[in-house]
Amino acid sequence: MTVRTVAMLTAGGLAPCLSSAVGGLIERWTEVAPDVRIIAYTGGYAGLLKGEYLEITPEARAQAHLLHRFGGSPIGNSRVKLTNVADCVRRGLVQEGQDPLHVAAEQLTADGVDVLHTIGGDDTNTTAADLAAFLHENGYELTVVGLPKTIDNDVVPIRQSLGAWTAAEQGSRFAQNIVAEHTSNPRMLVVHEVMGRNCGWLTAATAAEYHRWVGEQEYAPALGNDPRGWDVHAVFVPELPIDIKGEGERLRAVMDEIGCVNIFLSEGAGVSEVVAELEAAGQEVPRDPFGHVQLDKVNPGAWFAKQFAKVLGAEKTMVQKSGYFSRSGPANDRDLALIKECTDLAVDAALRGESGVVGHDEERGDELRAVEFPRIKGGKAFDPQTPWFTELLGSIGQA
């Protein structure tokens, strides 16, 4: 197909891949089709609706490689769902009576866009699919090639989302300082709340990365520097029930023996219990434009810390959230390699007129390909029987 103008946008929450993915797409297009015009809508779908974009000039192309060193998104993000008309009107992105899909389609048409790259999670990419379908129904063909960004690693059927490995590594770095708080008070309970609405992969991977770090250090137990105080003692993910009574008894013994307990908790673990308690108390549960419970506002970490503090007889409790720290770092070497192979294929697929979300397709033998949009969905569960996770739980004595 003939490609004259390529557009890109990043959307949803941050992940340690956005900046590098933007840079990688610019580099690849410049390499294989240097005459193609590239624009970047600023602020995600909000920028598309408002027609606000950055022109990728020759100077910008020459600087694209520098983006691999940074976290965040150089072109900005937003959480906008084009099919949520009321929210788009409320935020002033469209006028009353306008269809956001139609407004976005008109903008893409006016800008002469042939290819749209969306870098985001399942909501971002399924929204792009809705947009492509709308355009097709109205006689305008648009190739949409997405890249899977989510630190939860929960996009079906993508084996590994961009940035998730880095987020786990950064979460471990966060924990290396936070767990030092176990020395700040006798009978100390430290709860490390990790991002993960429905999927426990990030919590599990962060705990495994941190546990590995603990095992690599040298300690001075004769001076009270006990490695047991630094280790993780429990990991709770949404895919496994939380037995507060049974785990409380096990962790009470840990507290009695070493004077502290360190828990890694997925923010989505047991959230239904928290929501039920709030609703029973007559409180409104805050939700985002996609209908998701706003976990930062219902605060599951604090709720579970309160339950365990009673059982453990903790004198002091600390809840710390690594989410904004872990999602904002620059991509590590492992993710940089994954980003490059995905951005390269994304451009190649676009040139073939092939739409989809680029990733290793778990349902097609882990082949790296543009996965068809109808097969993309969120909420992929983490398998708690994954060998490295069961090995972690066994090593810390958690059933």
N, C-alpha and C positions, 0 to 999 in steps of 0.2 A: 504494500500500500504506500501511497505518497503521504509523507508526514511533513507538514510545514511548521506547525506550532505545537509545542509540548508544554503542558502546564503541570504543576505539582503542588501539593499541599500536605501539611502535617496536621493531625487532629487528635483529639482526646487528651489523655494525660501524657506527661512526659515519659520517656524511656531512653536508656543510654544507647540509642541508635539513630535518633532522628537527625541530628546534625550530620553524622557520617553518611546516612542514607541520602540526604539531600546532596552532599558533596559527591557521593558515588554516582548518583544519577547524572549530575552535571558532567562529571568526568567521562562517563561512558558515552553519553550523547555527543559530547565534543570529540570523542575518539572515533566513533563510527559514523556520525552524521553531523559534522561541524557546521553545516549551513542551516540546520534546523533552529528555529527560534525557540527559546526557552523562557517561560515566565513562571513565577512562583506566587501563588495567591497567599497573601499574608493573613495570619490569624485563622487558618483553617477554612471551614465552610463559611464562616462569617465573612471572611475576606472575599470569597467567591460571590456570595450574595451581594456584597457591596461593590464588587468590581475593583477591588484593591489588590494590586500585585506588584511584584518586583521584577523588573526586566533583567534577565541574566546577560549582562554585557560581556565583551571580551575580557575586561578586567576581572569581572566576577568569575568567569571560567578559569582564569589563571590562578585565582585564589581558592578554588573549590577544594583542593587537597588539604587545606588548612582546617577545614571543618571536621576532619577525622579526629582532631585533638580535643574536641569540645563536647560537652553534654548539652542538654536543652535543644531548642530548635531555632535556627537563625531566622526562620520565616514565621515563627509564632504559631500557637495552637489555640483552639477553642473547642468547647463541647456543644455542637449544634447538630440536631437531627432534622434533616430536611422535611421529613414527614410529620414532624411535630409542629403543626402550623401555629397553634396558639403560643408556643414558646418563642417562635421566630418573630411573631407579631409583637409580643410583650417586650422583646429585646430590641425592637426597632430595626430588625434586619429586613423585614418586608412590611408592606402596608396591609391594613385590614382588607380582606377579600382576595389578596394575592396568594398563589400557591408557590411555596419556596422552591419546589422542584422546577416549576415553570420559570421562575426568576433565575435560578442557577443555570438552567438550560439556555435561556436567552443570553445570559452573560457569556457562557462558553461559546455560543454561536457568534456573538458580537466580537469576541476575542479571537475567533478563527481557530479554536483549539481542536486538534485532531486526536491527541493522546492526553489523558489525564492520569497522573501518578498520585495515588493516595497512600500516605504512610500513616498507618494507624491500626487500631484493633478491629475486632469484628464489627462493632457499630460503625466505625469509619468506612470500612470496606463494603459492608452491606448497604450502607447509605449510598456509596458510589455505584453499587449495582442497581439500586433503585433509580438513580439519576441516569445511568446508561440505558436502562429499559425505557424510561420516560422519553429520552431523546430518540431512541429507535422507533417508538410508537408514533413519534411526531416527525419522522422522516430525516432525522439528523443522526448520522452514525458517529459514535465516539468510542474509541478504544480506551478502556480503563484497565490499568495494570497496578494493582495494589501491592504493598509490602506489609507484612504482619508485624506490628509493633504492639507488644504487651509484655510487661514484666511478669505477669501471672503465667505466661506460657500456656494459655488456655484456649487457643483458636483451633477449632476442628476444621480440617484434618492435618494441620500443620505440625510437624514434629517439634520444631524449635523456633519460637518467636524471636525476632531480633531484639537484642538488648537484655534478654532475661538472664543470661549467664553473668553479664556484668552487674546486674542488679543484685544477684546473690552474692557476688564477690564484695560489692560495696556494702551490703547489709552485714556481712561478716566484719568488715572494717569498722562499721558503726558499733557492732556488738563488742569488739575488742576494747573499746573505751567504756561503753555503758556497763558492761559486766564488772568492770573494776569497782563499781559502786557497791559490790557485795562486801567490800571492806569498810564501808562508810558507817555501818551500824550493826549491832548484834541482831541475829535472827532477821536477816534482810531478804526480802522477796523482790527479785528483779523480773519484770515482765517485758520482754522485747516483742512488741506488736509489729508484725510484718504485713505488707500489703498482700491482698489475695481475697477477692470477694467470694468466689465460688470454688476456686482451685487452690490447693495447698502446695503446688509445686514450688513457689518462691520461698515459702516458709521452710519447707523441707530442704531445699537446696541451700538456703542461707544457713540453716542449722548445721548441715553437713559440712559446708565450707568452713564455718566457725569451729566445729568440732575438730576438723582436720588441723586448723591453725593451732588450737589448744595442744594437740598432740605433737606439734613440731617445736614447741617452746621448751626451754630449760628453766627449771624452777629452783627455789631455795627453800625447801620445806622446813629446814632447821631454823629458818627465820620467819616462819609462819606463812610463807608463800606457797600455799597448798594448791596443786593443780586441780584438785576436786572442786575447789571454790570457783575456779575459772570456767569449768565445763558447763555445758548445757545439760539440764536435768530432766526436761520434758519438752516435747514438741507436739503441738496440737494443730491439726489441720481440719478443714471442713469435711473431708471424706471419712473421717473416723469419729465415732461418738466420744464425747468427753465424760468420763466417769469421775465426777468431782470427788465422790466419796472414796472410791478405790484409789485413784491417783493421789488424793489428799493424804491417805494413810501412808502410801509409799513415800511421798515427798515430805511428810512430817518426819519420817525416820531420817531422811537426808538432812533436813533442817536441824534436827536434834544432834546429828553426828558432826556436821561441818559448819553449822551456823548460817547457812544461806541456801536459797533455791533460785535457780535461773531458768525461766520458762520462755520458750519461743512459741508465740501464738499467732496464727493466721487471723487477720482482722475479720474474716468471714466465718471462722470456726464458732459454731453455736450461736450465730447471729439471730436465728429464729427465736431462741429463748429470750434474747435481749429485746427483740421487737415485740414479742408477746407480752413481756412485762411492761413495756412502755404503753402498749395499746390497752392493757388491762387497767393501767393507771389513768387512762383517758388522755394520754399525750399523743399528739400528732407525730408520726414518723416521717422525717424529712426525706424527700426523694429528688433525684436529679431529672433532667429532661427526658432521659431514657427510661424512667420509672425505677431506677435502682435505688435502694436504700443508701443514703449518704452516711457511710460507715464512720467518717470522721466526726459526725455529729451525734451518732448514737453511742459511740465510744465503747465497743465491745471489750477492749483491753482492760479498761477500768472496771467494767462489770465483772469480768472473770478474776481480776486481781482481788477484788473485794471478796468473792466467794472463797478463793484459796487462802487469802490472808487469815480468815477466821479458822480454817481447818489447820493451817500450819502454825498458828500462834506467832505470826510474823509481828515483829515490833515496828518495822518500817517497810513500806511498800513503794516501789518505784515502777511506773509504766512509761516506757519510752518507745516512740514510733520511728522506724527507720525509713518509712516510705519515701518521703521527699528527698532524703539523703541518697537513697539507693537508686532512685529513678532519674536522678539529675546528673550522674557522673558521665564522663566520656567512655565510649565503648572500649573494652579491653581487647587484647589481641585475638582471642577466640571469637568474639563477636565481630571484630573488624573483618576477619576472614569470611564469616558467614554473610555479613552485609555486602561484601564485594561480590561474592558469587550470586547473591540474590539481585543486586542492582544491575549487574551485567546481564543476567537473564531477563530482568524486567524490561530493559531497553530492547533486547533482541526480540522478546515476545511482542512488544509494541510495534516494532518494525514489521512483524508478520501479521499485524492486525488481530492479535490473540489476546483477549481480555482474561482477567483472573487475578488471583492473589498468589504471588510467587513464594514458594517454600517447598520443603521436603514433604511430599504427600504420603502420609502414613498408610493411606488406603490403597496406594499404588506402589508399594515396595520402597517407600522413602525416596522416590524419584524427585529430583528438583525440577519443578514445572510450575506453570501458571494454573493454579487450581481453580476450577470453575466456580463462579460466584454463588450459584445455588447450593453448593456444598459447604460454603463457609458459614460457620456459626460460632458463637462464643460458649463459654461455660464448660469447656472440656475438663473433665475431672482428672485430678492427679491419681495415679494408681498407687495406693499405699503399700502394695505388695512389691513395688519396685525394689530390686535387691539392695541397692545402696541405701535406701531408706530403712528397710527392715534391719539391715546391718547396723545403721545408726541407732535405731531404737533399742536393739539388743545390747549395744555397747553401753547405753546409759541406763539400762535396767527397766525400760518402759515396755510393758506388754503390748 
